[in-house]
Amino acid sequence: MPVMTDPLDLLSVAALLTEEERDIQRTVRDFLDDRARPHVAGWFDAGTFPRELVPELGKLGLLGMHLDGYGCAGTTAVSYGLACLELEAVDSGLRSFVSVQGSLSMYSIHRWGSEEQKQEWLPRLAAGEAIGCFGLTEPDAGSDPGSMRTRAVRDGGDWVLDGSKMWITNGGLADVATVWARTDEGVRGFLVPRGTPGFTTTDVGHKLSLRASVTSALSLDGVRLPASAMLPGARGLRGPLSCLNEARFGILFGAVGAARDCLATALDYADTRVQFGRPIGAFQLTQKKFADMAVSLNTAALLALHLGRLKDRHELRPEQVSVGKLNNVREAIAIARECRTILGGNGISGEYPPLRHASNLESVRTYEGTDEVHTLVIGETLTGRAAYR
């Protein structure tokens, strides 16, 4: 019996997509198969991000692809999700870059910025001519952004920012950072261009996860900005949290991609790896693993697609995004780990992706809301009581 080349075909998930959505997904997959998949293990091993791909991602229309105008493709949410699925099927670092560029940096400007800010930055960010990052998390304020210490104070017609941000994807690459800070009028967002005096970045080294991605600390020491640097539409935590929901949406599709890649790898391996005189895919214990994983994977894919359809109808609620992120990342990690067991000792080799995906997904599980935070978001929805306040 031939091995199923796409584990998602078990429930014919692709049949639920439109022709345009399938075309977009196929285009992204073909591009990545040619330009990224052959090299990603080396990038991960060396701890480098392929910056040379950024203009190509822009040319393909992937950067801010779900936004309208200013050089953005204006696709559906489902199409964006499918692109994230294919990106993370190669590596979470690639999907993280696209998510931060489009759903955090660009979205913050698109949703909350002035027309001048949009005109200045969005076309360049969409084309991959500039890179953006999003500074919210701090060393002492991760899951509780309301406790941030970064502060912006008025000084004449300017703003002066002091503070630090941590675990910032793209930070060391970024030409512009969206930085969130406390002010006397609540939390506000500011666009901080690279090269601004007092603004420095330091890349995080010795990472065991997301190695094919740039993670940085941001330092703001008396950073003086004009009033025009502030995002005029955002006031309070609603601004940054709206951006996080955009990024979480991409994650719940991306996790499906990582899990699919692991399962496809393990299915292929089990068809050719012979022990005790027959392929290991012929043993009952191995088949039980495959059956359980395929059910989890297809359930996660259907959940992602359902939430994507809700988003395209402007009906998606934040707690539903929490359901998708919590479930799909959790299931993807379990699948990656189980697939590693099927590969046996070969599973710890960089030649095979499951353990690399499992390692990356540990970061994905933590950023844009930990399991615990999303659990409490869902719990508050069910009980009407906020347990984290």
N, C-alpha and C positions, 0 to 999 in steps of 0.2 A: 504494500500500500504506500503510495507516495506521501511524503511529509507535506503538510499544509504550509504553503509559503507565507501566508498571512493569517496569524491566529485570530485576527478580528473577523475573518470570514466565517467563523463558526456560527454567528447569528446574522450574517449578511449585513453588517453595519454599513458597509459602503453603499448598499442599495438604498439607504435612507438619505443619501446625500444628493444634491442636485448635480447636474452635469458640470456646471461651473465650479462648484466646490471640489468635485473630484479632479477637475483639470488643475486647479490651484494646488491641491495636495500633491498631485503627480509631478507638477513642475518643480515644487520645492524639494520633493524627494529625489528627483533626478539630478537637480543641481547639487544637493548635498552628497549624493552617492559619488558624484564626479569630483567635487572640490573639497569635501570635508571628511567623509568616512574613511578614505584611505590613510589619512594623516592624523586622525583624532587621538589614537592611542599614543602617538609620539608627542602630541601637544600636551596631553595629560601627564605623560611621564616627565616631560621637560618643565612642566608648570608654566606654559606659555599660551597666550591667547592669539589667534591668527588675525591680527589687525588688518592684514591685507585683504581679508574677506569683506570688510565693512562696506566699501564702495560697491562691491558686487551684491551684497544684501540689499543695499539701497537701490541699485539698478533693477533688481528683481522685484522691488516694491514691497519688501517685507518690513521696512522700518516705519512704524506708525501706520501700518496698512489699514487699520480699522478706523482711522481718523479721516475726516473730510477736508479737502482743500489744502492749500499751502504745499502742494507737491505730494500729498499723501494719497494712497490708492483708493481709500473709501470703500473697502470691502465689507462684507458682513462679519458679524462676530464669529459665526461658525467657521468661515474661511480663515480668519485669523487664528482661531483655535486649532484648526487642522495644520496650519503652518507651524504653530508651536509644537504640535504632536510630532511632526517630522523633524523639527530641529532637535527636540529632546531625545528622539530615537537615535540620534547620532551622539549627542552629549548635552547634559544639562547646562553646561557653560555657554553653549551657543544659544539655547533658548533663553537663558538668563540675560545675555547681552541684548537680544531682540526685545525681551520683555521690559527691561530697564529703559532702553532707548525709546520704545514706543509707548508703553503703558504707564511709565513713571515720569521720565524726563519730558517727552513730547506731550503726553496727555496733560501734565500739570500746566504746561504753557497753553495748550489748545483749549483746555477747560477754564483756566483761571487767569490767563495772561491778558495783557493789553494787545491791541491790534499791532502796535509797534513791535512788541516782543514776539508776537507770532510771525510777523513778516521778517524779522531779523533772524530768528532761529529755526523755525519749523522747516522751511525748504532745505536748508543745509543739513539738518538732522535727518530728514527723510531721504536725502540723497546719499547719506553716509559721508558727507564732506565734513561733518562735525559729529562729535560724540557727546552724549549727555549722561549725567548721573543724578541720583536722587538722595539727598542727605536728610534722613529723618532719624534713623537709629543712632543712639549714643552709647558710649561705654557703660553707662549706668541706667540707660533707658531704652530697653529693647521692646518687650511686650507692652510696656506702659509709656507710650509716647507723650502722655500728658505730664510726665515728670522730666521732660527735657530741660537741660540747663543752658543750652545755646541761647544767647540773648541778643536782641537788636534794639538799639536805643537811637532816638533821633538826635542829630547834632546839626542844628541849622536846617538846611534843606536836604541833608544827607541822612543815611542810616549807617551805624557802626555795629558790626557783628563780632561777637566773641563766643568761642565755644569749640566743640569738637564733635565729629560724627565718626561712627565705626561700622565696619562690615558693609562698606559701600561698593557695590558692584559697578565696575567701569570707572571708579573714582580716579585712578591713576592715568586713565586715558582721556578723561572728559575735557572737552573744550568749554563746557558750561555745566554748573551744578545747580540744581534746584535745592536750596537749603531752607529748612524750616526752623524758625526761631521764635522764642517768646518775645512779645512786646507788651507795652502797657495797654494795648488794645486787643490782646489775645495773640494766638499763634498766627504768624504770617509767613509767606513764602517769598524767597528772594532768588534772583538769578545772579549767580556769581561766576563770571568768566574766568577761565584759567589765566594766570598772569596778574590777577588783581593783587596788589600789595597786601601781605598778611595772610594770603590764602595759599596753603600748601597741602600736598597729599603724600602719603606714605603707604606703599603697597604692603599688604599682609603676606608674609612668607611662611614656609613650613606647613602649608595646608595639606591635609589628608583628603580633602574633598573639594570639588569644583576647581581642580587644578588648571583646567583649560579655560580659566576665567580670571579677570583682574579684580581683586578685592582690596579695598583701601581704607585707610583712615583719612579723614579731612580735618584740617586744623584751621581755625579762623581766629586770628590775633589782630584785633583792631582793624578789621576789614571794612573799609569805607566804600559805600555804594551810593549812587544817586537815588533819588526818590523813584525814578523810572525803573529801577531794578526790582521793585516789589511787585509781586503778582497781585493786581488790584482786586481780583474777584474772590480770592480766598481769605477767609477770616475764621480762625478757630481750627480745631482738629478735623472738621468736616473736609477741609481742603486736602490734606495729605491722606486721610482715610479713603476718600473717593478714588485717589490714585492707586492705593493698595488694592482696592477691590478690582480694578482693571488688571493689575498684575496677577492677582490670584486666579482670575478667570483663565489667563493663559497657562498657568501652572496646572490647572485641573485637566487640561487637554495634554499638556506636555508630559505629565506623569504617565499617561496612557502610552505615549510614544516610547518612553524608556522601558516600560513593562513589555510592550510588544517586541522590542528589539531583543530583550532578554529571552522571552519565550521562543521567538523564532530561532535564535541562536541555539537554545537547548534542544528544540525539536530537530534541528538539522544535525546536531552533534549526536543525539540519541539514535538517529537513523544509521549512523556510520560507525559508532563506537561499539565494538564487539567484545563482549565478556561472556565467559561460560558458553561459548559457541554460538551466540546470537546477539543481534543488536540490543543494547540496553533498553531501547524503546519498546521492545517486546515483553518486558517484564511488568507484572501487575503493579508493583509499587511505583515504578516510573510513570506508568500510564495514569495512576491515581493522581500523582503530582501534576501531570499535564492537564488532566480534566479539571482539577480544582483551580489551577491557575487560569485556564482558559475561561472558566465561568467568571472568575473575579475580573479578568481583563475585559471581557465583553460587557459585563455589568458596568464597569467603570466607563467604558467607551459610550455606552448608551446614556449614562448619567451626564457625561460631558456634553453629548449632543443635545440632550433635552435642555440642559441649562443654556447652551448656546442658542437654541431656538427661542427660549424665554428672553434672552438678552436682545436678540434681534427684534423681538416684539416689545422691547422696553418694559418687560414685566419681571425681570430678574431682581430678587431681593438680596441684600447682603448676607443674610443667614443661609440662603441657598448656595451662595458662593462658598461659604464656610463648609457646608455639607460636601460640596464637590472637592474642595481642596483637602479636607480632612480624610475623606474616604479614598480618593484616588491616589494620593501620595502614600498613604498607609498601605494600600493594596499593592502599589508598584514596588515598594521596598520589600514586601513579603515575597512577591514574585521574583524579584532580582535575587534575593537570598536563596530561594528554593531552586532557581535555575543554576546557581553556583554549585549546589549539591549534585545536580545531575552531571555537571562537568567534572566532578571529582577534583583531583589535584590540579588538573588543567584549569579549573575555575579561578585559581589565584594568579594565573598568568595574564599579563596585559594583552595577550593575543586574543583574548575573549572578553566581551564587554560586560557581562552581568555584574561582576564585583565592582567595576568602575561605576556602573549605573547605581549600584547599591550605595557606594560611597558618596556619590553626588547627591543622591536623594536624601541622605541624612541632612545636608544643607537645605535642600528644598523643603524638607519637613519642618525646618526651623524658621526660615525666612518667610516674610509676608504672613506672619501669624503662626505660632506654634500649634501643635495638636491641642495643647491645653487651652489656648485662647479660643480656637475655633470650637472646641467642645463646650466652653462656657458661653460662647455666642449662641450656639444651638440650645443650650440649657436655658438661657435667658428667654429665648423665643418661646420655649415650651412652658416655662413656669411664670414668666413675667418678672423674675427676680434676677438682678445682676449680681453674680457671685464674686466678680472681680473688682467691685468698688467698695 
